[in-house]
Amino acid sequence: MTLKCNLEYLIQLDEQHLHGGVILSEWTASIVRDADTAFCSGAYLSAILSAQAAMECHLRYEYGDNGNQKSTGFYELIEQSPLQPKLRKQLHEVRRFRNRWVHVKEPQQDESLLARPEYHEKQLEEFAKFTMIQLRKIIYLEQCI
């Protein structure tokens, strides 16, 4: 997708999911801007990682850590937040996909990346689209109408 197409895609998502007003922490807003910039630039892995960080930040802001001294991870935040089961499942998909790219178990096994870079880039692009949808669902969850 081109820069213009990616930006239009995000605008369409905003129009589809935002029906009122929302309050975001400045941290969340900053990370969302970074995720959007990465997505529009075609840096799909960066967009996925930043979007996941923004969702985690917003869930922590909106629903808190339940007074835990130790910071709650994304998995726990998903489980503790009052989310619909379908959205909870989709966030776990984002978490698992992100973990495969962040916690590479066998970096020596890179033949597929070398032999089929277009396949992996397309996979990242498609999953980045999915992730940007989930990001909008999370940050627009508690709207003031």
C-alpha positions in Angstrom: 0.0 0.0 0.0 1.1 3.6 -0.6 1.5 6.3 2.0 -1.8 7.9 0.8 -3.6 4.5 0.8 -2.4 3.7 4.3 -3.5 7.1 5.6 -6.9 6.8 4.0 -7.2 3.3 5.6 -6.5 4.8 9.1 -9.0 7.7 8.4 -11.6 5.1 7.4 -11.0 3.2 10.6 -11.3 6.3 12.7 -14.6 7.2 11.0 -15.9 3.6 11.5 -15.0 3.3 15.2 -15.1 6.8 16.7 -18.6 8.1 17.2 -18.1 10.5 20.1 -15.1 11.7 22.2 -12.4 9.8 24.0 -9.9 10.6 26.7 -6.4 9.2 26.1 -3.4 9.6 28.2 -0.6 11.6 26.6 1.5 8.5 26.6 -1.2 6.6 24.7 -1.7 9.4 22.2 2.0 9.7 21.5 2.4 5.9 21.0 -0.7 5.8 18.7 0.8 8.6 16.6 4.0 6.6 16.3 2.1 3.5 15.3 0.1 5.4 12.7 3.3 7.0 11.3 5.0 3.6 11.0 1.9 2.1 9.3 1.6 5.0 6.8 5.3 4.6 6.0 5.0 0.9 5.4 7.0 -0.1 8.4 4.5 -2.7 9.3 6.4 -4.6 12.0 7.1 -1.2 13.7 3.4 -0.4 13.4 2.4 -3.7 15.0 4.9 -3.3 17.9 3.9 0.3 18.5 0.2 -0.4 18.3 0.5 -3.2 20.8 2.4 -0.9 23.1 -0.4 1.7 22.7 -3.1 -0.8 23.5 -1.2 -2.0 26.6 -0.7 1.6 27.7 -4.4 2.5 27.2 -5.7 -0.6 29.0 -3.4 0.2 31.9 -4.6 3.8 31.9 -8.3 2.9 31.5 -8.5 -0.1 33.8 -5.4 0.1 35.9 -3.1 -2.6 37.4 -5.6 -3.3 40.2 -3.1 -1.9 42.7 -0.3 -4.4 41.9 3.1 -3.4 42.9 4.6 -5.3 40.0 3.6 -4.0 36.6 0.9 -6.1 34.9 1.8 -7.5 31.4 -0.3 -7.3 28.3 -1.7 -10.8 28.8 -3.0 -10.0 32.3 -4.3 -6.6 31.2 -6.3 -8.3 28.5 -7.7 -10.9 30.9 -8.5 -8.3 33.7 -10.1 -5.7 31.5 -13.9 -5.7 30.9 -13.6 -6.6 27.2 -16.0 -8.6 25.0 -14.7 -12.2 24.4 -14.2 -11.6 20.7 -12.1 -8.5 21.3 -10.1 -10.3 24.0 -9.4 -13.2 21.6 -8.3 -10.7 18.9 -5.9 -9.0 21.4 -4.4 -12.3 22.2 -3.8 -12.9 18.5 -1.9 -9.6 18.4 0.1 -10.5 21.4 1.0 -13.9 20.0 2.0 -12.5 16.6 4.1 -9.8 18.2 5.8 -12.3 20.5 6.9 -14.4 17.5 8.7 -11.4 16.0 10.1 -10.0 19.2 11.2 -13.2 20.9 12.7 -15.0 17.9 13.6 -18.5 19.3 16.0 -19.6 16.5 17.4 -16.6 14.7 19.7 -18.9 12.7 16.6 -20.3 11.0 16.3 -17.4 8.5 16.1 -19.3 5.2 12.4 -18.4 4.8 13.0 -14.7 5.3 15.8 -14.8 2.8 14.0 -16.9 0.2 10.5 -15.3 0.5 10.8 -11.7 1.7 7.7 -10.7 -0.2 5.6 -13.3 1.5 6.8 -12.1 5.0 6.3 -8.5 4.1 2.7 -9.2 2.9 2.0 -11.2 6.1 3.3 -8.2 8.1 1.2 -5.8 6.1 -2.0 -7.8 6.5 -1.4 -8.3 10.2 -0.6 -4.6 10.6 -4.1 -3.8 9.2 -5.7 -6.2 11.6 -3.7 -4.7 14.5 -4.6 -1.1 13.6 -8.3 -2.2 13.7 -7.8 -3.6 17.2 -5.9 -0.5 18.3 -8.9 1.6 17.3 -11.3 -0.7 19.1 -9.3 -0.4 22.3 -8.7 3.4 22.3 -12.3 4.1 21.3 -13.8 1.6 23.7 -15.0 4.1 26.3 -16.6 6.9 24.3 -18.4 10.0 25.5 -21.3 10.7 23.3 
